[in-house]
Amino acid sequence: MRVCSLFSGGKDSTYALHWAWLNGFDVKCLITIVPQSYDSLMFHRPALEFTPLQARALNIPHILSLVKEGENELEVLASSLRKAIKRFNLDGLVVGVLLSDYQRMRINFICEELGLRTYSPLWKKDQRLYLMELIDQGFKFILTAISALGLTPEFLGKIVDRKLAKEIIYRAERYGFNPGFEGGEAETLVLDGPLFRERLEVANSEIMKTGINSWRLYIKKIKLVKKSETPS
């Protein structure tokens, strides 16, 4: 099964890619759609500029498509998929959608039009168990943005280990947000994982307030390092 993976560089799309590999799929490429707005309902926006570096670490071809002013996001996705089909003779698309019917239905419709099967391995997964599963399977990721009561700027930039994950789950239950961040409560960036040949290391960053309960980690410098190297 020749597939491409819709890739944002966050935990969900990276885990979906991992699932495809575990299930014997031939992952031919990654597709990243860069929306005009951070408020896009379809596509993750923060930290997409680092997806080429992640693709390099994964050693997988990468198609990066920017949505220009006046363009429709879904049409850009369809166009990118057509290019990938022509180049790689694809059979399907793997996506990391968790709970959003809005995203899932639109992606499924486009894939049906193009003759592709859609795979959504994270669909309706228990968010608490999923967060722990990510860590147990070796994913190293950080929060790059938060926008929820209960999440504080101290969470930004830290590798989410089991201790931090338990704190996120506790606060999610206390304050009523989704621990998987499906509602946009936070954004993530994967620095390392089972398929990564190299890992990413944030060398310089700054935390800035962007709203009442919103903060963002502005990454000024990031680099690829060999996995054998000790983090600086």
C-alpha positions in Angstrom: 0.0 0.0 0.0 1.6 3.2 -1.2 0.6 6.1 0.9 1.4 9.7 1.8 1.0 11.2 5.2 -0.6 14.6 5.9 2.1 16.0 8.1 2.2 19.1 10.4 5.1 18.1 12.6 2.9 17.8 15.7 2.3 14.7 17.7 -0.8 13.4 15.9 0.4 13.5 12.3 3.8 12.0 13.4 2.1 9.2 15.3 -0.2 8.5 12.3 3.0 8.2 10.2 4.5 5.8 12.7 1.3 3.7 12.6 1.5 3.5 8.9 5.1 2.2 9.1 4.2 -0.3 11.8 1.4 -1.6 9.6 3.7 -2.2 6.7 2.6 0.7 4.5 5.1 2.2 2.0 5.1 5.8 3.0 6.2 7.6 -0.1 6.0 11.3 1.0 4.8 13.8 3.6 2.4 16.6 2.6 2.3 19.8 4.6 -0.3 22.5 4.0 0.5 25.9 5.3 -2.7 27.9 5.9 -2.9 31.7 5.7 -4.4 31.9 9.2 -3.4 30.5 12.6 -7.2 30.1 13.1 -7.6 27.6 10.3 -10.1 24.9 11.2 -8.5 22.4 8.8 -4.7 22.7 9.3 -2.3 23.1 12.1 -0.3 26.4 11.7 2.4 26.9 14.4 5.9 25.7 13.7 5.2 24.4 10.2 8.5 26.0 9.1 10.3 23.2 10.8 8.6 20.4 8.9 11.3 20.3 6.2 13.9 19.7 8.9 11.7 16.9 10.3 11.2 15.4 6.9 15.0 15.4 6.5 15.4 13.7 9.9 12.8 11.1 8.8 14.4 10.8 5.3 11.0 11.0 3.6 10.3 13.2 0.6 8.3 16.3 1.5 5.7 18.4 -0.3 5.2 21.8 1.3 2.3 23.8 -0.1 1.5 27.4 1.0 -2.1 28.6 0.8 -1.8 32.0 -0.9 -4.2 34.9 -0.3 -7.5 34.1 -1.9 -6.9 30.4 -2.3 -9.0 27.7 -0.8 -7.2 25.4 1.7 -9.0 22.3 0.5 -8.2 23.0 -3.1 -4.6 23.4 -2.2 -4.7 20.0 -0.5 -6.3 18.4 -3.5 -3.7 19.9 -5.8 -0.9 18.7 -3.6 -2.4 15.2 -3.5 -2.7 15.2 -7.3 1.0 16.0 -7.6 1.9 13.3 -5.1 -0.3 10.7 -6.9 1.4 11.5 -10.2 4.8 11.3 -8.7 4.4 8.3 -6.4 1.4 6.4 -7.8 -0.4 6.5 -4.4 -3.1 4.3 -3.0 -4.0 6.2 0.2 -3.6 9.1 2.6 -2.8 8.8 6.3 -4.1 11.5 8.6 -3.8 12.2 12.3 -7.3 13.4 12.9 -8.5 12.8 16.5 -12.1 13.9 16.9 -12.9 16.6 14.3 -15.7 15.5 12.0 -15.2 18.8 10.2 -11.7 17.8 9.2 -12.3 14.1 8.7 -15.3 14.5 6.4 -13.6 17.0 4.1 -10.4 15.0 3.8 -12.4 11.8 3.1 -14.4 13.6 0.4 -11.2 14.9 -1.4 -9.7 11.4 -1.2 -12.8 9.8 -2.6 -12.7 12.2 -5.5 -9.1 11.3 -6.2 -9.5 7.6 -5.7 -7.5 7.4 -2.5 -8.3 5.4 0.6 -8.1 7.4 3.9 -6.6 6.0 7.0 -7.3 7.8 10.4 -5.6 5.6 13.0 -6.2 8.0 15.9 -9.9 8.5 15.3 -11.8 8.5 18.6 -8.8 7.2 20.5 -9.0 7.8 24.3 -7.0 11.0 24.7 -5.5 10.2 28.1 -4.3 6.7 27.1 -3.0 8.1 23.8 -0.9 10.8 25.5 0.8 8.1 27.6 1.2 5.8 24.6 3.1 8.5 22.7 5.6 8.7 25.5 5.9 5.0 26.0 6.6 4.5 22.3 9.5 6.9 22.3 8.1 10.2 20.9 9.8 13.3 22.2 7.6 16.4 21.7 7.2 19.9 23.2 4.3 22.3 23.5 4.8 25.3 21.2 1.6 27.1 21.9 -1.1 27.1 24.6 -4.6 28.6 24.7 -6.6 27.2 27.6 -7.3 28.0 31.2 -5.2 25.6 33.3 -2.2 25.5 30.9 0.6 27.9 31.9 3.7 29.1 30.1 5.9 26.9 32.2 4.6 24.0 30.0 6.1 25.5 26.8 9.3 24.1 25.4 9.6 21.1 27.9 9.8 17.6 26.6 6.5 15.9 27.6 7.4 13.0 29.8 5.1 10.8 31.8 5.2 13.2 34.8 4.3 16.2 32.6 1.7 14.2 30.8 0.0 13.3 34.1 0.0 16.9 35.1 -1.7 17.8 31.7 -4.3 15.1 32.2 -5.0 16.3 35.8 -5.4 19.9 34.6 -7.6 18.8 31.7 -10.0 17.1 34.1 -9.9 20.0 36.5 -10.3 22.8 33.9 -12.3 21.0 31.3 -10.0 21.0 28.3 -9.1 18.1 26.0 -5.8 16.5 27.0 -5.1 15.6 23.4 -5.5 19.3 22.5 -8.0 18.5 19.7 -9.8 21.8 20.5 -6.7 23.9 19.9 -5.8 24.1 23.6 -2.2 23.6 22.7 0.1 22.9 19.7 3.0 20.4 19.7 6.3 19.9 17.8 7.9 16.5 17.6 11.7 16.6 18.1 12.4 12.8 18.0 10.6 9.5 17.5 11.2 5.9 16.5 11.4 6.7 12.8 13.7 9.7 13.2 17.3 9.1 12.0 18.3 12.4 13.6 16.6 14.4 16.3 15.8 18.1 16.5 17.2 20.3 19.2 15.8 23.8 20.1 18.9 26.0 20.5 17.2 29.3 21.2 13.6 30.3 21.9 11.4 32.9 23.6 8.0 32.7 25.3 5.6 35.4 24.5 2.0 36.2 25.6 -0.5 36.3 22.7 -3.8 36.5 24.5 -5.6 36.3 27.8 -4.8 32.6 28.3 -2.6 32.2 25.3 1.2 31.9 25.1 3.5 30.9 22.3 7.0 29.5 22.1 8.9 31.4 19.4 11.7 29.2 18.2 14.6 31.3 17.0 17.1 28.5 16.3 16.7 24.8 15.9 19.1 22.2 14.6 19.5 18.6 13.7 21.8 16.5 15.8 22.9 12.9 15.8 21.0 10.7 18.2 24.2 9.7 19.9 25.0 13.3 20.8 24.1 14.5 24.3 21.6 17.4 24.3 23.3 20.7 24.7 
